[in-house]
Amino acid sequence: MDRESIEVDVLFVGAGPASLAGALHLSNLIVRSGLKPAPTIAVIEKGREIHSHAISGAVLDPIALRELIPDFIEKGVPLENTVTEDHFVFLTRNWKFEPPAMPPPLRNYGYYIISLSKFVKWLAELVEKNGVDLFPGFPGAELLYEGDRVVGVRTRDQGIDKNGNRKPNYQPGIDIKAKVTLLGEGPRGTLTNQLIQKYHLNEGKDPDVYSLGIKEIWELPKGSLKGGRVIHTMGFPLQNETFGGGFIYNMANDLLDIGFVVGLDYKDPYLDPHNEFQRFKTHPFIQSLLKGGKMVEYGAKTIPEGGYYSVPKLYTKGCLLIGDSASLLNPMRLKGIHMGIKSGMLAAEAVYEALSKNDYSEKSLSQYEQLVQESWIHEELYRVRNFHQGFRYGLWGGFFNAGLMMITRGRGLWERPTAQPGHLEMKRLKDYYDSKIPEDREMVFDDELTFSKVRDVFSSETMHEENQPSHLRIADFDICNNRCTVEYGNPCRHFCPANVYEMVENEDGSGKHLQINASNCIHCKTCDIMDPYGIITWVPPEGGGGPGYKKL
Ligand code: SF4
């Protein structure tokens, strides 16, 4: 079957805030300048709808949105609330303590609480009105090259069965050729990884470190939420050695956004971020906030937290990295949407120059990195450059370093501490527990306050075509079934927040083997990051597969 090929001038991969802001800004620049012939712009997205995979905290710092759309209020931006109350709370098992002063980086007063999926939907409508073509349900499977230059993206084939055979509905992926391709796939993007490895874009940079953010939306009794309250927590249920904490934001229409972040550089192989989140909700203070409510939506996603020293080279021949794909996120403020929007805009300005001069050389596209370095993105990242690294020394070590950073312009305890990928921090069972390895017991959920992964996944509206090759590629099952069982106790069962990985009894009773429930996957990418042997690779499933976020 012939493979279809289409040509556009500019292709954005992934319809997050970075790509959509970039597409909007570029189309505005083209219209304002009257550039002829008007370049064609397209955005492809793996979710079944343009906003289906959009998830974030989220409290939006509107600095970049104001630059992109100065009249965003008049244009109907979907805001849940303006922040009117800011709290930072330490939790012990039964108590809470709120310091009298809020750490400045955590101040959100006057910012906006948003649902990223609603925000993306709104932005996509503006982009489409500007004549940009949006293609939901089209995952980028591989980059296309001419010589050593990126010339577009091949989308994933549809209609292949689980054994790799073509089904009657087989459709080969489309080759979308472009003068410039911009990767805004979010954290740990498949094409981004290919690009970084091929062009060594992370040479001289630190490995990225990630966290996993898990959240639920709760519907509370009518009238029980007042104002734009924002609460961040640290402490219970995490131990001092693990980075993370909770967030609770008042949304509109009696909805409460509650979530939990765990650094993916934890040490305990039995740690289960989803279950820690469920425990978090059992704290008396948190329980009181959820009283009378019911959970209505669930989702999870990784967060690139490596910061300044982890940002890769942002350009290569024919291709640019934007947003979370470029690790442009402030780890101290736990905010990346504003940087995603700004990086998309700066990339659009560099691409506009390239289109105007018909010059797509690496030198021409390098202007993007120059613009980033001259912008507030650089300044903001530099000021928090050693934030996450301090938490290697536990919660209090991290706080001490963070405090010092504020008076040393981001230096903290070291100018540039050594960094290693987070999964290498996980210890083997015998090293972590010594001779007292505990029984790996299942958590019990009450289905009212706490929910199993399966129940939560149901609320994420996740769907995949069942009869397709697994999109979780395991390089060596023997390691999973034998070595990992002994050394780490199969931590994939714990770090995956969607019950994708299960150890099930062999039919002949000879032990257990790894079973992959791929259709549960909510595309958070944790397994690709946290597997201690680095043998799990996440690749995009058939287009349209994955969660169906609406309010997250
Ligand atoms: Fe996340 Fe991997 Fe589990 Fe999918 S399989 S939900 S990407 S950890």
Boltz pocket constraint, residues with backbone or C-beta under 6 A from the ligand:
constraints:
  - pocket:
      binder: B
      contacts: [[A, 472], [A, 495], [A, 496], [A, 497], [A, 498], [A, 499], [A, 500], [A, 520], [A, 521], [A, 522], [A, 523], [A, 524], [A, 525], [A, 526], [A, 527], [A, 528], [A, 538]]
      max_distance: 6.0
